[in-house]
Amino acid sequence: MNLNNGILAMDVGSGTQDILVWRTNQRVENCPKLILPSPTTIISRQIRAATKRGHHLFLTGHTMGGGASTKAVREHVSAGLKVFALEQPALTFHDRLDKVAAMGIEIVNRKPSIEPLTQLEMGDLDLPAIARVLELFHEPMPETVAVAVQDHGFSPNMSNRIFRFEQWKSLLESGKHLSSLIYEKPPDYLTRMRAVRDINPGSLLMDTGASAIVGTLLDPWVAEKSLEGITLINIGNEHILAALVKGERVWGIYEHHTSLMTPEKLALHLERFRIEDLTNQEILDEMGHGCHILPGTAKQSPFSHVAITGPNRENFAGLGGHMAAPFGDMMLTGCFGLVKAVCEKADHS
């Protein structure tokens, strides 16, 4: 792993993709940083442009994050226009292709002969575009690329929310630190991460939840309070993540959808989360992702210190926590987590 010319760290979310060009010989504050529309936001805009023109769609490329793109495809089909997709991009919309077909998407193995037709390439990573931007400002492209995406895992016969929390449960019970969860070769079931590696085979991959927690711990106040026990909260554009952390160990993980949450409801959930009174099934029944708490967590700490990060944190300021901003830049929290994880991996290799 060559870190001599730095690390390109990319935190790919539902609303934005946050980018840091970290250099070994440069203060973090002076490193190039970008906040850009997320890949799913970009592709959704391209889909809507095709809908407006009355064009059918042909989707090529790779599996990627859905959300905005899924909504745009549904609107396209509702407008009476056709959507064709190769198998890999089709898996963006569901892990079962019969479910994809039920959305009105036709799975094909070649470009259809229908006009007018707009062809779009799907994927969570567009390195040529980033390289062009850096070149304009005479910034060399780092050899090492680290990318964070939220990967629920391939689970055609199980709710991907349940499957995702099976992975979180395994992590918590193993006692491993989150920075160890950076992959050179992601497991086969992490299909979104593997799709990023298909685009750029040298990429290092991490879950956005893990990178956010590791990055938040780089805030000096958070690092100090974590020794006693702290509740970390990331209020993202689409998801809310909370973690109970003491020292180097994560004792509990909670994930919900931002759109389904109010400050009052989140405060109540977190209060119960800290005392091991919140169940995974309860969160699932509310259409959240879930929660897992290790037995005996409440005896470790009251986890009364609170740190909040994420682009929607101002909407939850009533929680009364410390507004974490590692290196003075809250939006790059996940990128800082990626850099720390990569550097630790390099030190141990």
N, C-alpha and C positions, 0 to 999 in steps of 0.2 A: 504494500500500500504506500503510494508516494504522496506525501503531504507537503513536499517542498514548494509547490506553487499553489498551495491552499486547498480549500474544500468548497465546492458548490453545494450549499445546503438548501433544499427546497421542501417547504411544508405545504402540501397540496390539500386545501380544504374544500368545502362546498361553495364558498363565496369568493375566496381569494387563493392565490398561490403566492406564498411569501418566500422571498429568495435572499440569501446572504452569501456573498463571496468572501469567505474567511481566508485571511492570509496569516502565515506564521510570524511574519516580521512587521505586522501592522496592528495598531490598536483597533479593537473591535469597533469603536465609535467611528473610525475612519474607513471601514470596509464598505464596499458597494452593497446597497440594499435596495430591493424592489418589492412593492406590493402590487400585484397584478390580478386581473380577473382569473378565476379558477378555470381549469380546462373544461369542466362540465358547464360553466357559465358561457365560455366561448363557443362551445359546440351548440349550446341551446340557442344562442344568437344566430348562428349559421343556419340552424334548422328553421327558426322562425323566418329568416330571410327567404329561405326556399319556399316555405308555406305561403308567404306573401306574394311570391312570384308565381305560385301555382305549379311548382316543380315537385315531382316525385323524388324520393331520397334513396340513395344507395350508400350504406354505411360500411366502411372498410376499417382496417387497423386492428385495434386491440381492445381487450376488456378494460374498462375504466370506471371511475366513480360516476354514479347516476345522479339522482336528485333533479337538478334543473334540466338536464338533457332528457330524462325520462318524461318529465312534464311536457317538454316541447314536442317530443315524439307523439305523445297521446293527443296533443292539440292538432298535430299534423294529420294524424289518422282521422280525427273527428272532423277535419275540414274536407274529408273525402279524398285525400291524397294517399298514395301508396308509399310504404317504407319497406325497403329490401335491406338485408344485412347479412354479412358473412357470419360464421358461427362465433368467432371470438368477440367481435364487438357486440353481437346480440346478447352475450352473457352479461353484459353491463346491466341489462334490465331485469334479469332474473337468472338464477342458477339452473332453472329447468327450461329447456327450449320450448316445451309445449306451452308453458306459461307465457313465454315471449310471443309465440304465435297467437295466443289468445288475445294479446294486446293489439293484434292487427299487423304485426311485423312478419314479413315473409323471409324465411331463412333460405339463402341461396349459396351456391358455390362459385358463381361468376357474375359479372356485371350484367344486369338485365337489359334487354333490348326494348326499352320504352322511353319515350320522349314526352315532354322535357324532363331531364333527370339531373339532379345535383348529387355529385359524389363527395362524401365527407370522410376524412380519416380521423378515427377516434383514438384516444390515448391520453394518459395522464402526464406525459412528458414530451416537451418539444425543445430539445436541446439546441437544434439549429437556430431557433428563434432567439433563445437566450444568448447563444454565441454571437449572433449578429448584433444584439444590443451591446454586449460587452466590447465587441470589436469597434463599434462606433466611438467608444470612449477610451480606446487603447488599453483595455483591461484584458489580460490573457485569461483564457478559459482554464479553470483548474482541471487537473487530471482526475481527481477524486470527486465523485458525485454521490451525495447522500440524499435520499428522498423519503419523506414521511407521507403515508396515505392511511386512511382508515380502511382496514381490510376485515370485513366480517368473516371471511373464510367461505370456501365453497361448501355449501350444505343444501343440496337439492331436495333432501328428504326431511329436513329439520328447519325450523325457523332460524334464519341467520343471526337473529338477536340471541337466541339460546346458545347457538354454536359459538358465537363470539365470547359469551360469558363463560363457557366451558374453558376457553383458552385463558381468560383472565384468572379463573379459579386455579388452574394449573400453575400459573405464574406466582400467584400469592402463596400457594401452599409450598412451592419450591424454595421460597425465601430469596430468590435471585433479585438483584437490583435491576431496575428497569433499563439502565444503560446497557445491560447485557443483551437486550432484545433488539439488537441491530444485526441484520442478516446479510451475509454475502450471498448465501443461497437460501432463500425463503422456503419453508415447507411447501409441499405440493398443494395443500389446501388453501394457501394464501395466494389465490389466483390473481388478485389485483396487483400485489407486489411482484409476482412472477411476470405479469404483463409489462411492468415497468422495466424489469431486467431484460425482457425480450426486446424492448426498444433500445436500451443501453445496457449491454451485458455486464459492464463493470460496476453498475450502481449498487450502493449499499442501501438497504431498506429498513424502515422502522415504522411502527404504528404511530399515528398522530397523537393518540392518548399518551403513549409512553414518552414520546419526545416532548410533549407539553409539560409533563410532570418533571422530567429531568431538567428541562429549561427553566421552569419556575424555581427550582431549588438553587439556581445560580443567582437569584436575587439575594443580596446579603442578609436582609431581615428574615427572609424565608429560611435561608440556610441556618441561621442562628436558632430560630424558633423550632425548626424541625428536630432539633436535639431533644426537645421536651415533648414534641408531638404536635402536628399541625394538620389542618384541613385545607387542602389545595383545591381550588375550583377554577375550571376553565369554561367560560361562557362563550361558546363558539357561535357561528352563524346558524348552524343546524343542530349541533349537539352540545349538551352540558356534561362535563366530566368532573367528578369529584374524587379525591383520593385522601385516605388517612395515612399519613406518613410519620414515622418516628425513626430518626437516625437514617440508616441506609435501607430500611425496610418499609414496604407498602403493606398496610394491614387491611385496607378496604378499598374497593373500587365501586363507583356508581356512575351510570350513564343514562341520560334521558334526552328527549328532544327539546330544544330551546323553545320551539313554537307552542309546546304543550305546558310550559312552565310559567309560574308567576313568582315574584320574590317571596310572597308569603308561603306558597306551597313548597318552594325550594328550602326555605328556612326550616319548615317543619320536617321535611325529608332529612335534612342534614342533622337536625337534632336527634332524630331517631336512628340515623345511620351511625352516629358516634357511640350510641349505647347498645348497638347490636339489635335494634328493635325493628329494623326495616328489612323486609324480605324481598328476595329476588322475584318471586311470583307476583307480588304486589306491583312492582315496577313494570313487569311484563304485561300485566293486565291493563295497565295505563298506557300501553304502547311505547313505554320506554325500553331501553336496552336491557337493564337489569342492575343488580348490585350483588356484591359478594363481600362478606366480612369474615375474617378469620376468627374462630372461637377464642375468647379471652381478650379480644381487642380492647374492650372498655377498661380492662384492668391495666393496660399499658399506659394509657394517657386519657385525659378528657378531650384531647384534640381541640381545645378551645381557641387556640390561635388559628386565624383564618387568613388565607391569601387568595386573592381573586385576580384572574387574568382573562384574556380573550376579548374579541372585538365588541361583544355585547355586554361587557361587565358593567357599564354605567347604568344599564337598566336594572341591575341587581345591587346597586350601591347600598341599598338598605340593609344588606346582610352585615354591613359594618366591618368588613375585612380590610386588610392591607392591600392596596392596589399594586400588585407585583409588576415590576418592569426590569427584568434582568438587563444589565448594560444600558439602561435607560430607554429600552425599546420593547414595549409589550407585544407588538405585532410579530416580532421575530423570536418569541419565546420558544416555539417549536424548532426553529433553525438552530438556536443556541443549544438546545437539547441534542440535536443531531450532531453538532460539532463535538460536543463533550463525549458522546457515545463513540464517535469515530476515533477521536484521539485516545480514548481509553482502550479501544480495540487495537489500535496501532501500537500502544505501549505494551500490550500483552501478547503481541504476535511475534 
